[in-house]
Amino acid sequence: MRNVTPSMFSGLFNQGIILLVIAGIVILTLLGTSFYIIDQTEEGVVTRLGKYIATTGPGLHFKLPLGIDRHYVVNVKAVQTEQFGFRTLKSGVSSVYANQTGESTMLTGDLNIAEVEWIIQYRIADSKAWTFNVLERTSTIRDVSRSAINMLVGDRAIMDIMGPERSAIETAGAEFMNETFRGYGLGIDVIAVKLQNIDPPAGVQEAFDDVNKAEQDMNRLINEGQQTYNAEIPRAKGEAERHILEAQGYATERVNNANGEVARFNLVYEEYRKAPEVTRQRLYYEMVEKVFKDDKETAIIDRNFNNFLPLKDLGSSSGTQRSRQ
């Protein structure tokens, strides 16, 4: 039997420690390359030996270790932006920009030169297509965007580009880019195209500014006229309706009065037929009373009186003596 010396025991102990350390490293390596975490705004594209196998959502996921499975994290919620004709060097309250005139100089449909600055905003819609289908993704996005805006600007006059056609260019640009990117299988959706500054050549800048000011004044006057129209027309219609209602009310009143007079006349006529003299006398008295109702200065006497001396109180301004037949 072989004796175990202390030196041999120490060597075996050291070898055991080394094996434990190696085993720990292997285990940590396996664990470290077997799990990955996907954030709420992201998706994970997983490949096995270079071939796509799955797309995973947010959370903790398992994969085969040691590089057998690989995952690519793609942010599918964030809105990404590309700038053309300028670059934002510093954003904030006081942003700093740098001009990139080479990509913003364009020829318009009426053969003018314009400096057009714009941005596009897009979101990744297909993480698998975004990861594998196109190699130079950013360059492709920028080239297609420049081609679209150049084409749309080249079909229009410079004054239309600076004025009423801005929104049409933005809408048509977004549609053209989305159609092209779908054809390339890039896996993105263009959310918006926004034209920023559109400047004419430096030599005619002042003239273009005058034209813009004139168009703004024209639009302002049109808006003011429309506002006045909106204020006056309803008021005039209300006045017209009020006058119509007043006229209708007046007509109804006159008709009712006339009907009442006719009814009264018919009643008086019936009484007259029964007793003509009495009715004639009563009508005469009513007429005299109506005529002299507000007269305070006239004295009425019967001229056929022979044995009566009429007297008038001359000291009273309101005194009146009346006698009736």
C-alpha positions as CSV (number, residue, x, y, z in Angstrom):
1,M,0.0,0.0,0.0
2,R,1.3,3.4,-1.1
3,N,1.6,6.0,1.6
4,V,0.0,9.5,1.1
5,T,2.4,12.1,2.0
6,P,1.4,15.7,3.0
7,S,2.7,17.1,-0.3
8,M,0.6,14.7,-2.3
9,F,-2.5,15.6,-0.2
10,S,-1.8,19.3,-0.8
11,G,-1.5,18.7,-4.5
12,L,-4.8,16.8,-4.6
13,F,-6.5,19.6,-2.7
14,N,-5.2,22.2,-5.0
15,Q,-6.4,20.3,-8.0
16,G,-9.8,19.9,-6.5
17,I,-10.0,23.7,-5.9
18,I,-9.0,24.3,-9.5
19,L,-11.7,21.9,-10.8
20,L,-14.3,23.6,-8.6
21,V,-13.3,27.0,-9.9
22,I,-13.4,25.8,-13.5
23,A,-16.8,24.2,-12.9
24,G,-18.1,27.4,-11.4
25,I,-16.9,29.4,-14.3
26,V,-18.5,27.0,-16.7
27,I,-21.8,27.1,-14.8
28,L,-21.8,30.9,-14.7
29,T,-21.0,31.0,-18.4
30,L,-23.8,28.7,-19.2
31,L,-26.2,30.6,-17.0
32,G,-25.0,34.0,-18.3
33,T,-25.6,33.0,-21.9
34,S,-28.8,31.1,-21.3
35,F,-31.1,34.0,-20.2
36,Y,-32.0,37.4,-21.6
37,I,-34.4,40.2,-20.7
38,I,-36.6,42.1,-23.1
39,D,-38.0,45.5,-22.0
40,Q,-41.6,46.6,-22.3
41,T,-40.9,48.8,-25.4
42,E,-38.8,46.1,-27.2
43,E,-39.0,42.8,-29.0
44,G,-36.3,40.1,-29.2
45,V,-35.3,38.4,-32.5
46,V,-33.8,35.0,-31.7
47,T,-31.6,33.0,-34.1
48,R,-30.1,29.5,-33.7
49,L,-26.8,28.9,-35.5
50,G,-27.6,32.0,-37.6
51,K,-31.2,31.0,-38.6
52,Y,-34.2,32.9,-37.3
53,I,-36.4,30.8,-35.0
54,A,-38.6,33.2,-33.0
55,T,-39.6,36.7,-31.9
56,T,-40.1,37.2,-28.2
57,G,-41.9,39.8,-26.2
58,P,-41.2,41.6,-23.0
59,G,-39.9,39.5,-20.0
60,L,-37.2,36.9,-19.0
61,H,-36.5,34.3,-21.7
62,F,-34.3,31.2,-22.1
63,K,-32.0,30.4,-25.0
64,L,-29.3,27.8,-25.7
65,P,-26.0,29.0,-24.3
66,L,-22.5,29.4,-25.7
67,G,-23.7,31.4,-28.7
68,I,-25.8,28.6,-30.1
69,D,-28.8,30.9,-29.8
70,R,-28.4,34.7,-30.2
71,H,-30.9,37.4,-29.6
72,Y,-31.2,40.9,-31.1
73,V,-33.1,43.6,-29.2
74,V,-35.3,45.9,-31.3
75,N,-37.2,48.9,-30.0
76,V,-40.6,48.8,-31.6
77,K,-42.3,51.5,-29.6
78,A,-40.0,54.5,-29.9
79,V,-40.6,57.0,-32.7
80,Q,-37.3,57.6,-34.5
81,T,-36.4,60.7,-36.5
82,E,-34.2,61.5,-39.4
83,Q,-33.4,65.1,-40.3
84,F,-32.6,66.4,-43.7
85,G,-30.9,69.7,-44.5
86,F,-29.9,70.3,-40.9
87,R,-28.7,68.5,-37.8
88,T,-29.6,69.1,-34.2
89,L,-26.3,69.5,-32.3
90,K,-27.9,70.4,-29.0
91,S,-31.6,70.1,-28.1
92,G,-33.3,71.9,-25.2
93,V,-34.6,75.3,-24.5
94,S,-31.9,76.8,-26.7
95,S,-31.4,74.2,-29.4
96,V,-28.4,74.4,-31.7
97,Y,-28.6,73.4,-35.3
98,A,-26.1,72.9,-38.2
99,N,-27.1,73.4,-41.8
100,Q,-26.5,70.6,-44.4
101,T,-27.1,72.5,-47.6
102,G,-25.9,69.7,-49.9
103,E,-28.9,67.5,-49.3
104,S,-31.5,70.3,-49.1
105,T,-30.8,72.1,-52.4
106,M,-33.5,71.2,-54.9
107,L,-34.8,72.2,-58.3
108,T,-38.5,73.2,-58.4
109,G,-41.0,72.6,-61.2
110,D,-40.7,76.2,-62.4
111,L,-36.9,75.9,-62.5
112,N,-36.1,77.8,-59.3
113,I,-33.6,76.7,-56.7
114,A,-35.0,76.1,-53.2
115,E,-33.5,75.1,-49.9
116,V,-35.9,72.5,-48.4
117,E,-35.4,71.2,-44.9
118,W,-37.6,68.4,-43.6
119,I,-37.8,65.5,-41.1
120,I,-39.4,62.1,-41.1
121,Q,-40.6,60.1,-38.2
122,Y,-41.0,56.4,-38.3
123,R,-41.5,53.3,-36.1
124,I,-40.3,49.8,-36.5
125,A,-43.3,47.6,-37.3
126,D,-41.6,44.3,-38.1
127,S,-38.6,43.5,-35.9
128,K,-37.6,40.4,-38.0
129,A,-37.6,42.3,-41.3
130,W,-35.8,45.2,-39.7
131,T,-33.1,42.9,-38.4
132,F,-32.4,40.7,-41.4
133,N,-33.8,42.2,-44.7
134,V,-31.7,45.3,-45.3
135,L,-28.1,45.8,-44.3
136,E,-27.7,49.6,-44.6
137,R,-30.9,50.5,-43.0
138,T,-30.2,54.2,-42.2
139,S,-28.7,54.9,-45.6
140,T,-31.7,53.3,-47.3
141,I,-34.1,55.4,-45.2
142,R,-32.3,58.6,-46.0
143,D,-31.9,57.8,-49.8
144,V,-35.6,56.9,-50.2
145,S,-36.7,60.0,-48.3
146,R,-34.5,62.4,-50.4
147,S,-35.7,60.8,-53.6
148,A,-39.4,61.2,-52.6
149,I,-39.1,64.9,-51.5
150,N,-37.0,65.7,-54.6
151,M,-39.6,64.2,-56.9
152,L,-42.5,66.0,-55.2
153,V,-40.7,69.4,-55.1
154,G,-39.7,69.0,-58.7
155,D,-43.4,68.7,-59.7
156,R,-44.5,72.0,-58.2
157,A,-43.8,75.7,-58.5
158,I,-41.7,77.3,-55.7
159,M,-44.6,79.5,-54.5
160,D,-46.9,76.5,-54.2
161,I,-44.2,74.6,-52.2
162,M,-43.8,77.6,-49.8
163,G,-47.6,78.0,-49.5
164,P,-50.6,75.8,-50.2
165,E,-48.9,72.6,-51.3
166,R,-46.9,72.0,-48.1
167,S,-49.4,69.7,-46.6
168,A,-49.9,67.8,-49.9
169,I,-46.2,67.2,-50.2
170,E,-46.0,65.9,-46.6
171,T,-48.9,63.5,-47.2
172,A,-47.7,62.3,-50.6
173,G,-44.2,61.9,-49.3
174,A,-45.3,59.7,-46.4
175,E,-47.3,57.5,-48.7
176,F,-44.5,57.1,-51.3
177,M,-41.9,56.3,-48.6
178,N,-44.2,53.7,-46.9
179,E,-44.9,52.0,-50.3
180,T,-41.1,51.9,-51.1
181,F,-40.1,50.6,-47.7
182,R,-42.7,47.9,-47.9
183,G,-41.3,46.9,-51.3
184,Y,-37.8,46.7,-49.7
185,G,-39.1,44.7,-46.7
186,L,-37.5,47.2,-44.4
187,G,-40.1,46.6,-41.6
188,I,-40.9,50.3,-40.7
189,D,-43.9,52.6,-41.0
190,V,-43.4,56.3,-41.7
191,I,-45.6,58.1,-39.3
192,A,-45.1,61.7,-40.5
193,V,-43.2,63.8,-42.9
194,K,-42.8,67.5,-41.8
195,L,-41.4,70.2,-44.0
196,Q,-39.4,72.7,-41.9
197,N,-37.8,75.7,-43.6
198,I,-38.3,76.3,-47.3
199,D,-36.1,79.2,-48.5
200,P,-35.6,80.6,-52.0
201,P,-32.2,81.5,-53.4
202,A,-30.4,84.2,-51.5
203,G,-30.5,86.8,-54.3
204,V,-34.3,86.9,-54.4
205,Q,-35.0,86.3,-50.7
206,E,-36.4,89.8,-50.2
207,A,-38.8,89.5,-53.1
208,F,-40.1,86.2,-51.8
209,D,-40.5,87.7,-48.4
210,D,-42.7,90.4,-49.9
211,V,-44.8,87.8,-51.7
212,N,-45.2,85.8,-48.5
213,K,-46.2,89.0,-46.6
214,A,-48.8,89.8,-49.3
215,E,-50.3,86.3,-49.1
216,Q,-50.4,86.5,-45.3
217,D,-52.2,89.9,-45.5
218,M,-54.6,88.4,-48.1
219,N,-55.4,85.5,-45.8
220,R,-55.8,87.8,-42.9
221,L,-58.3,90.0,-44.8
222,I,-60.2,86.9,-46.0
223,N,-60.4,85.7,-42.4
224,E,-61.6,89.1,-41.2
225,G,-64.2,89.3,-43.9
226,Q,-65.4,85.8,-43.1
227,Q,-65.6,86.7,-39.4
228,T,-67.6,89.8,-40.2
229,Y,-69.9,87.8,-42.5
230,N,-70.4,85.2,-39.8
231,A,-71.3,88.0,-37.3
232,E,-73.6,90.1,-39.6
233,I,-75.5,87.5,-41.6
234,P,-77.1,85.7,-38.6
235,R,-78.0,89.1,-37.1
236,A,-79.6,90.3,-40.3
237,K,-81.5,87.0,-40.6
238,G,-82.7,87.5,-37.0
239,E,-83.9,91.0,-37.8
240,A,-85.7,89.9,-40.9
241,E,-87.5,87.1,-39.0
242,R,-88.4,89.6,-36.3
243,H,-89.9,92.0,-38.8
244,I,-91.8,89.2,-40.5
245,L,-93.2,88.1,-37.2
246,E,-94.2,91.7,-36.3
247,A,-95.9,92.0,-39.7
248,Q,-97.7,88.8,-39.3
249,G,-98.8,89.9,-35.8
250,Y,-100.0,93.3,-37.2
251,A,-101.9,91.6,-40.0
252,T,-103.6,89.3,-37.5
253,E,-104.5,92.2,-35.3
254,R,-106.0,94.2,-38.2
255,V,-107.9,91.2,-39.5
256,N,-109.3,90.6,-36.0
257,N,-110.2,94.2,-35.5
258,A,-111.9,94.3,-38.9
259,N,-113.8,91.2,-38.1
260,G,-114.9,92.7,-34.8
261,E,-116.0,95.9,-36.5
262,V,-118.0,93.9,-39.0
263,A,-119.6,92.0,-36.2
264,R,-120.4,95.2,-34.3
265,F,-121.8,96.8,-37.5
266,N,-124.0,93.9,-38.1
267,L,-125.3,94.0,-34.5
268,V,-126.0,97.8,-34.8
269,Y,-127.7,97.2,-38.2
270,E,-130.0,94.7,-36.7
271,E,-130.9,97.1,-33.9
272,Y,-131.4,99.9,-36.5
273,R,-133.8,97.7,-38.4
274,K,-135.8,97.2,-35.3
275,A,-135.9,100.9,-34.2
276,P,-134.3,103.2,-36.8
277,E,-135.0,106.5,-35.0
278,V,-133.8,105.4,-31.6
279,T,-130.7,103.9,-33.1
280,R,-130.0,107.0,-35.2
281,Q,-130.3,109.2,-32.1
282,R,-128.0,106.9,-30.0
283,L,-125.4,106.8,-32.7
284,Y,-125.5,110.6,-32.9
285,Y,-125.0,111.0,-29.2
286,E,-122.1,108.5,-29.3
287,M,-120.5,110.4,-32.1
288,V,-120.7,113.8,-30.4
289,E,-119.4,112.3,-27.1
290,K,-116.5,110.8,-29.0
291,V,-115.6,113.9,-30.8
292,F,-115.8,116.3,-27.8
293,K,-114.5,113.8,-25.2
294,D,-111.1,115.6,-24.8
295,D,-112.3,119.1,-25.6
296,K,-112.5,121.3,-22.4
297,E,-113.1,124.7,-24.0
298,T,-116.3,124.1,-26.0
299,A,-119.8,124.6,-24.6
300,I,-122.6,122.9,-26.5
301,I,-126.2,124.1,-26.2
302,D,-129.5,123.3,-28.0
303,R,-130.2,126.1,-30.5
304,N,-133.9,125.4,-30.4
305,F,-134.3,126.6,-26.7
306,N,-136.5,129.7,-26.7
307,N,-137.2,130.3,-23.0
308,F,-133.8,129.6,-21.6
309,L,-130.8,131.9,-21.3
310,P,-127.6,129.8,-21.2
311,L,-124.8,130.9,-18.8
312,K,-121.2,130.2,-18.8
313,D,-118.9,130.4,-15.9
314,L,-116.2,132.7,-17.2
315,G,-114.1,132.4,-14.1
316,S,-113.4,128.7,-14.6
317,S,-111.1,127.7,-17.4
318,S,-112.4,124.2,-17.3
319,G,-116.0,124.9,-16.8
320,T,-118.2,123.7,-19.6
321,Q,-121.9,123.6,-20.0
322,R,-123.4,121.1,-22.5
323,S,-126.8,120.3,-23.6
324,R,-127.8,117.8,-26.1
325,Q,-130.7,117.3,-28.4
